[in-house]
Amino acid sequence: MRPPCYSSKCFIKTKKKSMSIKKNTAINLSGAILSMAVMFVTVPLYLNILGEARYGILAMVWLILGYFSFLDFGLGKAVSNQIAKEEQSEPHIRSDIFWNSIIINLGVGIFIALLLCAFSGSLIEYTVQKSEKYSSEIISLLPWLIAMLPIALISSVLNGALEGRREFLALNILQVAGGSIFQVTPLIGAWLIVPTLDVAIPIAIAARIAFNFVQFYFCVKLIPVIGYPKTNSARMKSLIKYGGWTAISSATVPLLETIERFIIGIVAGATSVTHYVIPMQLVGKLKVVPSALCRAMFPILSLMNKWESNALAQAAIRPLSWTMTIMVLIGLVVMRPFITLWVGEDIAKAVTPLGEILLLGIWFNGVSHVPYFLLQSQGRPDVIAKVQILELPIYTIAAWAAAQWFGLVSVALVWVCRCVIEGFLLYRVSGLKIVSSDFLLLQILIVVATFYSLHEIDVITNAVRLWMLSVLLIGFVPIFKLIVNTQLQNKKNLISSKI
């Protein structure tokens, strides 16, 4: 292990990397916020035009597409890692990585499409068996889903290539534009033609396929890609070696994130899926902060040795955990009034308790992004995959039992427990610490106390919620500034003492 470097040259390099991380985090965060804005606008429109049941089915179709897009043999993250490592190499080396990744993923996409063709019809029909009147619409969607899969897998390589080159501005512009088109075009089609799934979903898939060609063009220009597609067995072997465990992890993650929604669809029907998906989508958006930070850090972590990457990851934990704490507290205060304004009082009454429970799990999920990305950057995706494989059967059984016998609130609590356990396991195997035990317990205490206070006080008014939100917002700025200034001063003192 290389010892720490305290020279002025190392300090300048670290400062430049820090500025790059801040800039790219801000870009990633801006893109995620714009995507959230599109979701906030379109979800109420979908509910009004398609109805709760059809929207629940649509959400499950998107889950299927999202899940199979993760089955990319780990090539999305592998191409990002390898292109980042070849930052100073000739363009033809990066082009070789790019083309071989495309070839592998295209083959995997076609194979998965054939599997989906064989099995997904019965899966989707069984999942929405309590909404039988929509079965004809669902069956007509299968050819479109099959056509989408190879394109979805190629998209992960395109994203990974731009991420590896740290072209986060272009990547986020493309993702926001593509996501907006994917969300808005089916809505327009359902409104202008007829509000059915067999109109909305083909329009969305056609728009997604068309936009992938735009993203491919940007990859050609920014990597840059030269020459024509050709196979390189050594390169493919290298990509697959890295991507093997990443592929297992990539296949397990969406299952862990979505399996309870399929279970709810089977046990309680499509309308219950809608009631669960709305708060999950809402609180899930809080992950944009850790995701933005860790995506910006990943190419730099990939370039560093183990000591340097561990130090950088450890430095990110304290400000991230404080930021997540403040965001969760604000979310607990504004959850009910925001959902009421967003989708109406009736739905808000049903889904607000779920959202407040899910917020607790989001805190643990958010701070777990750091060890997750650190392990991937160090070429240790096998550790992540083993943790997730261990979780999956236990979580599936627990979620099924909760949905079958106790209802949606119990399913949400099971999801929170999974996030807590996974967080502690990832920190342990990565060697990172959540700063200190008292610091961690303080933040958990704040989150849990606020959660219970909002549930135990039935007469809490909007005025009280507004007052609490004002206090949190006023307190956030000096708290965050104090943390950042303290961190910077400690680093300067350490460096000054060593030079």
Secondary structure, 3 states (H helix, E strand, C coil): CCCCCCCHHHHHHHHHHHHHHHHHHHHHHHHHHHHHHHHHHHHHHHHHHHCHHHHHHHHHHHHHHHHHHHCCCCHHHHHHHHHHHCCCCCHHHHHHHHHHHHHHHHHHHHHHHHHHHHHHHHHHHHHCHHHHHHHHHHHCCHHHHHHHHHHHHHHHHHHHHHHHCCCHHHHHHHHHHHHHHHHHHHHHHHHHCCCCHHHHHHHHHHHHHHHHHHHHHHHHHHCCCCCCCCCCHHHHHHHHHHHHHHHHHHHHHHHHHHHHHHHHHHHHCHHHHHHHHHHHHHHHHHHHHHHHHHHHHHHHHHHCCHHHHHHHHHHHHHHHHHHHHHHHHHHHHHHHHHHHHHHCHHHHHHHHHHHHHHHHHHHHHHHCHHHHHHHHHCCCHHHHHHHHHHHHHHHHHHHHHHHHHCCHHHHHHHHHHHHHHHHHHHHHHHCCCCCCHHHHHHHHHHHHHHHHHHHHCCCCCHHHHHHHHHHHHHHHHHHHHHHHHHHHHHHHHHHHHHC
